[in-house]
Amino acid sequence: MADATTMKRRVFIAGGATLAAGLVIGFYVRDKRMGPAPLAKDEGTLFEGYLRIGADDSVTVLSAHMDMGQGIYTGIASLVADELDADWAQMRAEGAAGNTELYGNLAWGGAVQGTGGSTGMASSFTRYRHAGAIARHMLEQAAAAEWGVPAKEVEIEAGIVKHRSGKSARFGELAPRAAAMAVPTLVAFKEPHEWKFIGKESLRRLDTADKTAGKQEYTIDVRLPGMLTAVIAHPPLFGATVISFDAKAAKKIKGVVDVVRIPRGVAVVAENTWAAIKGREKLTVEWDDSAAEKRGSDALFAEYRRLVREGKGQIARLNGDVAEGLARAVKTVEASYEFPYLAHAALEPLDAVAWKRGNKLEIWGGHQLPDAYQSLAASVAGIAREDVILHVMMTGGGFGRRAVADGDIVVEAVATAKAIGWKAPVKVMWTREDDMAGGRYRPMYVHALKAGLDRRGRLVAWRHRIVGQSILRGTSFEGGSGTGGVDPTTVGGAVNLPYGVPDLSVDVVATDVGVPVLWWRAVGGTHNAYATEVFVDELAHAAGKDPLFYRLDMLNESPRHLAVLVQARDVSGWGKKLPKGWGRGVAVAESFGTVVAQIAEVRVLDGRIKVERVVCVVDCGLAVNPDIVKAQMEGAIGFGLGAILKGAITLDEGRVVERNFDRHPVLSIDEMPRVEVHIRPSKRAPRGVGEPGVPPIGPAVANAVFAATGKRVRVLPMSKTDFSS
């Protein structure tokens, strides 16, 4: 991606012109069946699918990426606003879907629309500035034509189009004429010093007011005429299927309208959610569990430990001769680390609404993979793909859970509505118990590492084995990029180890377990950063070196890692004496193109860990919205802390034990540490921020706990370790 500062260039834009990434950037009005709902006559003018200017002067950005709290709507709107010279009060945003040429994720190659991998801003940075610059040019041309003046004499300031003669006009007045103007072939981007919104600290998020007032609408809030609500009786064991069911008692519950079988279970359809839940409680289902996963967590971990010793791994990275390097080492160090299944546990459980009218099917939901869901819904409904209209809702958290290759909740909603003969719109709701026991977890893993040190304690050989399930196996994403066919989501954070090691290997033993797994915020980095960064700390201890300076000595070939670590050292007060029972730990990790260093200060009192302070330094390229970057780092730290301190999904003979927050506690407000975020200035193009704050927090805390107690935490969550002695 080009340097973010090289803005003052002429960009070729032609009507219908296809750019290298496959994006059609020219202005045209799309088939309304494939995008946002058609405009009312007085609602506004659509500019080529990326922005809409209303009669009230509002500028609505049609976002290619859904907002699940990460603030991408605000980020994309700021790109448009700067190039358009709009007033921030004019800006709005909503999700768009249904046209891959317009909305394909450019960070993924542009062939599919989706939000994930912290790619929203990287995918949007250039094309949405294009949209703003083009719209600005066309508004200026419209004003010039209307006033009979040269276009070069027209300027826009804070949403008002002006001429030195004193003439002025609002966006809404000029938009209809502007939309009819010829599409420019050349537009210029603003220079960074001209930006009023990009890179500014004080920009107010678009969703702040509605969320603060409780007015923000989510899928759970959707109400349609005659709408019914359904809950699904899912198999009690992963892999079980329905043999038969008895709905007599369920149908006696007041408000229950129907009970129908769908591919993933039995749907109880009712006039309201409570009636559906009570009806499900009375439902009797006979399950076939002959092919179900019946092993418990203890049995699975025992098998994983055996595979660490005996399994045949696939090589993900190999440099030099690790066996020879270990044989030459003066000292070797070994350690293993164990990670449980983890649930996403988003605040808004899974939900979707399906309503078929005539041959058009509308679906409301947190559509993280719109292209896939549109195709899946069309297949279930038996209609053409272009007859499926997706309404992309703001979502109460996702963390990867709403990006599912088989479109689980969307397919359930469509299948249920179809099973009742399309007689009413249907909202399918998952309860918290459905969510926690529904699978799609971050996989469980066992890691085994061995390293060799020379006489001076320097790292000379490194062997890393990872045992766990592949997230991509059996999905449409299988066969993606990865060394030697290894699932890249398994090894992220391990194969890109930043330290200089002459002899290094990383291999993976993929396991066959019937528990459905999925990406979880920061994916492979969540376990690989923990294993590698805690192990590096163990190596520093074995070498008798300060753990931060030990890292610095190995980062000569990783300047970004070196820079964030040096800044973290300087701003944290590394080396200053802490009170008794306190410890300080460090970790650095790269994920999704962003490098983050964190230093944690931890107090261990009466066996209880309290994280008091976290200093976070982030290099994410150009920080388009610094306040959002800080918020994402803070949120990621809280999210990661809850997981490493007490998060786990365990199985008892295949059944999920933790079915609600009483058994699966999240981080409480009094457990949140003081967080200090420092963003490194950068001229690089923007990279991800939604996930990269998660990987370093676990190892930083674990290393701080060791500094305070002398105990290494190799089995997560930390609540399993006794720190009382």
Secondary structure, 3 states (H helix, E strand, C coil): CCCCCCCCCEEECCCCCECCCCCECCCCCCCHHHCCCCCCCCCCEEECCCEEECCCCCEEEEECCCCCCCCHHHHHHHHHHHHHCCCHHHEEEEECCCCHHHHCCHHHCCCCCCCCCCCHHHHHHHHHHHHHHHHHHHHHHHHHHHHCCCHHHEEEECCEEEECCCCEEEHHHHHHHHHCCCCCCEEECCCHHHCCCCCCCCCCCCCHHHHHCCCCCEHHHCCCCCCEEEEEECCCCCCCEEEEEECHHHHCCCCEEEEEEECCEEEEEECCHHHHHHHHHHCEEEEECCCCCCCCHHHHHHHHHHHHHHCCCEEEEEECCHHHHHHHCCEEEEEEEEECEECCCCCCCCEEEEEEECCEEEEEECCCCHHHHHHHHHHHHCCCHHHEEEEECECCCCCCCCCCCCCHHHHHHHHHHHHCCCCCCEEEECCHHHHHCCCCEECCEEEEEEEEECCCCCEEEEEEEEEECCCCCCCCCCCCCCHHHCCHHHHCCCCCCCCCCCEEEEEEEECCCCCCECCCCCCCHHHHHHHHHHHHHHHHHHHCCCHHHHHHCCCCCCHHHHHHHHHHHHHHCCCCCCCCCEEEEEEEEEECCEEEEEEEEEEEECCEEEEEEEEEEEECCCCCCHHHHHHHHHHHHHHHHHHHHHCCECEECCEECCCCCCCCCCCCHHHCCEEEEEECCCCCCCCCCCCCCCCCHHHHHHHHHHHHHCCCCCECCHHHCCCCC
